[in-house]
């Protein structure tokens, strides 16, 4: 296990005055006991998406606040009950749109678990590549935007360039950049093109160098450390109480990583470390994310080595989408094609909660099936909801300017929050 | 509960756990935990459904409504259980079942030490309140608000049971099975700020 704190000893501590320090109880003091209510968002450059926060300020200090969301609510759970299992794949893209590939994989795993389907080896490796590629792009955008919010713009451009190159790779996989819809239930949309492994490894090597540069640029930067060390601390106990997962929990020392602890896909067959920090402040979340990008790049290189040629579709007749030449040239294939897309396939009755380690934490699909082509209940557990809930206790007693740092560091994605 | 099956019955219980076979890993643990729960709470545990016997991935423990907070607190801190992590609170609407209850409130828990999962369920009729789990996990706040918003299940003792995803003035609960798929509710006035929610 890698302890990131060891590499970057932190020595800065910032004293924060307690809330209510402006109460002088002096009758001549015009500002004694004055409080201001402000409204941040729903459309505000510092809010990541359509989020709203109402805060009670004492001077610059946040004394109380509450958060509201739902401005981009698209009724995904209701749609899940009224679309077939195959139709719902495109809606999972729009959950966490920074890592759409990973949501596709998580949803496919959830339905396959209900149906008892195992997919071929190459498909599993492809899915792991999807997950880790999505994790790198998501972390790059998270740390980049967090730095932009605090004024470090060039740092963001380093990461954004690599993210664009990653999107070119994703485009080669599935033809789309943002809304990928790459996974299918029981397989993948198509195989990776020839030479993809080689291009992936070249990208991994380039990105490693860029991560080193980004690390040198910001990690020991005095201004960055002054703005982030000790800011918006959320300790381990609070993380458990508020169900924090992923990098935000690991930054506080809550050592849970579903890739290691409840292995899915082939995470047992690759070597990686789970970075854990101690303090749970903005700086530690940044460190954990940077360390996780490095680990993900290692996993990607291992996947590219271990992936062999082979089939990508499960041969289960219920979910196998017929090939196009079969559809166009045989009667049975065409009938089957129309039955598959218009009627859908029935999933056996049952219920299952499937969670994967998404970029921000535990992403779960709780699906209840009654044996029909539509689910009875399609519950999506997005980590952002629980992290956004923790924002109010996290910023209590902080300065209003640090709210921006805190919000960027826990990486709230509105698509996943509102569903 | 009866299931209308269109898939062949022999694949009904084949819930694979992709890579990690939870049943061999946690089967014995779950059995002892179910026995201890029944011994400790007796009548308050209505039913325990195990994987393979029932098509589910982890055991489903049906708890009486009034005992749910007690059972959750027990499962959170008791040695041998240690389900310290609340993964999710949600509900399902069983409108078409012939029964004297309508909603199932679902608690998905994870143990940060053994990494086993378990599921608790409470069955409630319409217009009956469920005790809130905020005392056990403060993070249950928003999840319970969402259950109220989407299903109309109220939580007794919840400090701030407002709607969360829909507008505050919204009528109806969208994830109920008898809620229409199309329709509009238009609000032109902005909502008020809630100073009481900031305390």
HADDOCK unambig.tbl for C-alpha pairs under 7 A between the chains (distance, minus, plus):
assign (segid A and resid 64 and name CA) (segid B and resid 198 and name CA) 4.66 0.50 0.50
assign (segid A and resid 64 and name CA) (segid B and resid 199 and name CA) 5.96 0.50 0.50
assign (segid A and resid 65 and name CA) (segid B and resid 198 and name CA) 4.73 0.50 0.50
assign (segid A and resid 66 and name CA) (segid B and resid 197 and name CA) 6.47 0.50 0.50
assign (segid A and resid 66 and name CA) (segid B and resid 198 and name CA) 5.73 0.50 0.50
assign (segid A and resid 69 and name CA) (segid B and resid 165 and name CA) 6.38 0.50 0.50
assign (segid A and resid 70 and name CA) (segid B and resid 165 and name CA) 4.37 0.50 0.50
assign (segid A and resid 70 and name CA) (segid B and resid 166 and name CA) 6.42 0.50 0.50
assign (segid A and resid 73 and name CA) (segid B and resid 165 and name CA) 6.81 0.50 0.50
assign (segid A and resid 78 and name CA) (segid B and resid 175 and name CA) 6.05 0.50 0.50
assign (segid A and resid 113 and name CA) (segid B and resid 15 and name CA) 5.61 0.50 0.50
assign (segid A and resid 113 and name CA) (segid B and resid 16 and name CA) 5.23 0.50 0.50
assign (segid A and resid 113 and name CA) (segid B and resid 17 and name CA) 5.96 0.50 0.50
assign (segid A and resid 113 and name CA) (segid B and resid 18 and name CA) 6.84 0.50 0.50
assign (segid A and resid 114 and name CA) (segid B and resid 15 and name CA) 5.47 0.50 0.50
assign (segid A and resid 115 and name CA) (segid B and resid 15 and name CA) 6.43 0.50 0.50
assign (segid A and resid 116 and name CA) (segid B and resid 14 and name CA) 5.34 0.50 0.50
assign (segid A and resid 116 and name CA) (segid B and resid 15 and name CA) 4.85 0.50 0.50
assign (segid A and resid 116 and name CA) (segid B and resid 16 and name CA) 4.78 0.50 0.50
assign (segid A and resid 240 and name CA) (segid B and resid 85 and name CA) 6.14 0.50 0.50
assign (segid A and resid 241 and name CA) (segid B and resid 137 and name CA) 5.20 0.50 0.50
assign (segid A and resid 241 and name CA) (segid B and resid 138 and name CA) 5.90 0.50 0.50
assign (segid A and resid 241 and name CA) (segid B and resid 139 and name CA) 5.88 0.50 0.50
assign (segid A and resid 242 and name CA) (segid B and resid 137 and name CA) 6.87 0.50 0.50
assign (segid A and resid 242 and name CA) (segid B and resid 138 and name CA) 6.19 0.50 0.50
assign (segid A and resid 242 and name CA) (segid B and resid 139 and name CA) 4.09 0.50 0.50
assign (segid A and resid 243 and name CA) (segid B and resid 85 and name CA) 6.22 0.50 0.50
assign (segid A and resid 243 and name CA) (segid B and resid 86 and name CA) 6.02 0.50 0.50
assign (segid A and resid 243 and name CA) (segid B and resid 87 and name CA) 6.71 0.50 0.50
assign (segid A and resid 243 and name CA) (segid B and resid 139 and name CA) 6.34 0.50 0.50
assign (segid A and resid 256 and name CA) (segid B and resid 112 and name CA) 6.90 0.50 0.50
assign (segid A and resid 261 and name CA) (segid B and resid 115 and name CA) 6.67 0.50 0.50
assign (segid A and resid 262 and name CA) (segid B and resid 20 and name CA) 6.72 0.50 0.50
assign (segid A and resid 262 and name CA) (segid B and resid 115 and name CA) 6.89 0.50 0.50
assign (segid A and resid 263 and name CA) (segid B and resid 19 and name CA) 6.75 0.50 0.50
assign (segid A and resid 263 and name CA) (segid B and resid 20 and name CA) 6.06 0.50 0.50
assign (segid A and resid 264 and name CA) (segid B and resid 18 and name CA) 6.03 0.50 0.50
assign (segid A and resid 264 and name CA) (segid B and resid 19 and name CA) 5.47 0.50 0.50
assign (segid A and resid 264 and name CA) (segid B and resid 20 and name CA) 6.50 0.50 0.50
assign (segid A and resid 265 and name CA) (segid B and resid 18 and name CA) 6.79 0.50 0.50
assign (segid A and resid 265 and name CA) (segid B and resid 19 and name CA) 6.37 0.50 0.50
assign (segid A and resid 346 and name CA) (segid B and resid 6 and name CA) 6.55 0.50 0.50
assign (segid A and resid 346 and name CA) (segid B and resid 7 and name CA) 6.29 0.50 0.50
assign (segid A and resid 347 and name CA) (segid B and resid 7 and name CA) 6.90 0.50 0.50
assign (segid A and resid 348 and name CA) (segid B and resid 5 and name CA) 6.70 0.50 0.50
assign (segid A and resid 348 and name CA) (segid B and resid 7 and name CA) 5.59 0.50 0.50
assign (segid A and resid 348 and name CA) (segid B and resid 12 and name CA) 5.63 0.50 0.50
assign (segid A and resid 349 and name CA) (segid B and resid 3 and name CA) 6.56 0.50 0.50
assign (segid A and resid 349 and name CA) (segid B and resid 5 and name CA) 6.66 0.50 0.50
assign (segid A and resid 349 and name CA) (segid B and resid 12 and name CA) 6.72 0.50 0.50
assign (segid A and resid 349 and name CA) (segid B and resid 55 and name CA) 6.91 0.50 0.50
assign (segid A and resid 350 and name CA) (segid B and resid 55 and name CA) 4.55 0.50 0.50
assign (segid A and resid 350 and name CA) (segid B and resid 56 and name CA) 5.59 0.50 0.50
assign (segid A and resid 351 and name CA) (segid B and resid 55 and name CA) 6.54 0.50 0.50
assign (segid A and resid 351 and name CA) (segid B and resid 56 and name CA) 5.01 0.50 0.50
assign (segid A and resid 352 and name CA) (segid B and resid 56 and name CA) 5.68 0.50 0.50
assign (segid A and resid 352 and name CA) (segid B and resid 57 and name CA) 5.30 0.50 0.50
assign (segid A and resid 370 and name CA) (segid B and resid 3 and name CA) 6.06 0.50 0.50
assign (segid A and resid 370 and name CA) (segid B and resid 4 and name CA) 6.61 0.50 0.50
assign (segid A and resid 371 and name CA) (segid B and resid 4 and name CA) 6.19 0.50 0.50
assign (segid A and resid 371 and name CA) (segid B and resid 5 and name CA) 4.98 0.50 0.50
assign (segid A and resid 371 and name CA) (segid B and resid 6 and name CA) 5.79 0.50 0.50
assign (segid A and resid 371 and name CA) (segid B and resid 7 and name CA) 6.71 0.50 0.50
assign (segid A and resid 372 and name CA) (segid B and resid 6 and name CA) 6.77 0.50 0.50
assign (segid A and resid 377 and name CA) (segid B and resid 92 and name CA) 6.49 0.50 0.50
assign (segid A and resid 381 and name CA) (segid B and resid 88 and name CA) 6.73 0.50 0.50
assign (segid A and resid 418 and name CA) (segid B and resid 165 and name CA) 6.88 0.50 0.50
